[in-house]
């Protein structure tokens, strides 16, 4: 229904000559753009005329994509954004979804055990982590990934709010076609241009995709070995530390400030342990982890589960730069490896906040001399830490997380 409404609204916009060209005129301009604007860039990137012609001859505009700015129209005004991922983390960690993915992941771990062992040996990334990412990104390859990637990228390179980004990815996609790994018609992806089962953008495919099944093609669309090995190669190149875990759920004593998180304040696990931090399940930290560096992590401040994270947690964030995403992957990997279940700490009600409200708090903290990592409205570890330091300095309860009660006092 939303797609139909969006298409209807766009049709009305394009039918108004005073504000925009007609849809037919836009389509014509698109064909001209392909030949006169895109092809010279492709030629400079080493794409032959025959490859370009074959790949682009059937490409068409996809009018249903979000963030489109047709010629003659202006980008929509940015509206205040709610940060649902941060204010409602409990829904992000749906127990039904995680349990279902874990069950399937354990089954596939047995099915592909030999392949996974070979990938683990070569890249050093544990199989459960690979399976967790595979499950999260594409439902283990079972999710519907319907969009022709060239259509998506060409549409967004021609008329979107981020044309330069998608132009770069379109050129990368043409290089993939030129390599012979996949035919243009088989290059399917998401509405944002992320491709195949691991959801790689074309530029990431060129850097990290591998042919692990030995058939001469890097196939992340239908090959399980290529998909899992490509994910492993990505994480290995990004710095995965062989033999280490991603992190541990812990309890941080009330007497210990939550404003000590972040990779720049890393300490040996044994040092955190000496400060009173312990695993919530009552188990000791693994012997091989005790002298290794790790970080405090409080993604919802004192309102949610607390963690000691290893550098591998931040490698997972290279895949998707979100604390909650990395925690989802870590938790799912633990379940697939039969080493864990749901987080024991509960996600509290931190209140629904707008990104604009958080951004205002960040600017206020910056004005007071705190490093919040930028006023983007997203409460990353620098914002949480700065907030905790400010709360302590003003005699308030140290929660290390923005909430509605602070809007009137932190300005």
Secondary structure, DSSP 4 states (H G I P E B T S, - for coil): -HHHHHHHHHHHHHT-TTTS--HHHHHHHHHHHIIIIIHHHHHHTT--HHHHHHHHTT----TTSSSB--TT--PPPPPP-B-HHHHTHHHHT-HHHHHHHHHHHHHHHHHTHHHHHHHHHHH---HHHHHHHHHHHHTTTTS---EEHHHHHHHHHHSBTTHHHHHHHHHHHHHHHHHTSS-GGG-EE-TT--BTTTTB-HHHHHHH----SSSSS--TTT-HHHHHHHHHHHHHHTT--TT--SEEEEE--TTS-STTBSGGG-EEHHHHHHTT-EETTSPPPPTTTTTSEEEEE-TTGGGS-EEEE-HHHHHHHHHS--HHHHHHHHHHHHHHTTS--S-SS--------BHHHHHHHHHHHHHTT---S-SSS---HHHHHHHHHHHHHTT-----S--GGGTTT--
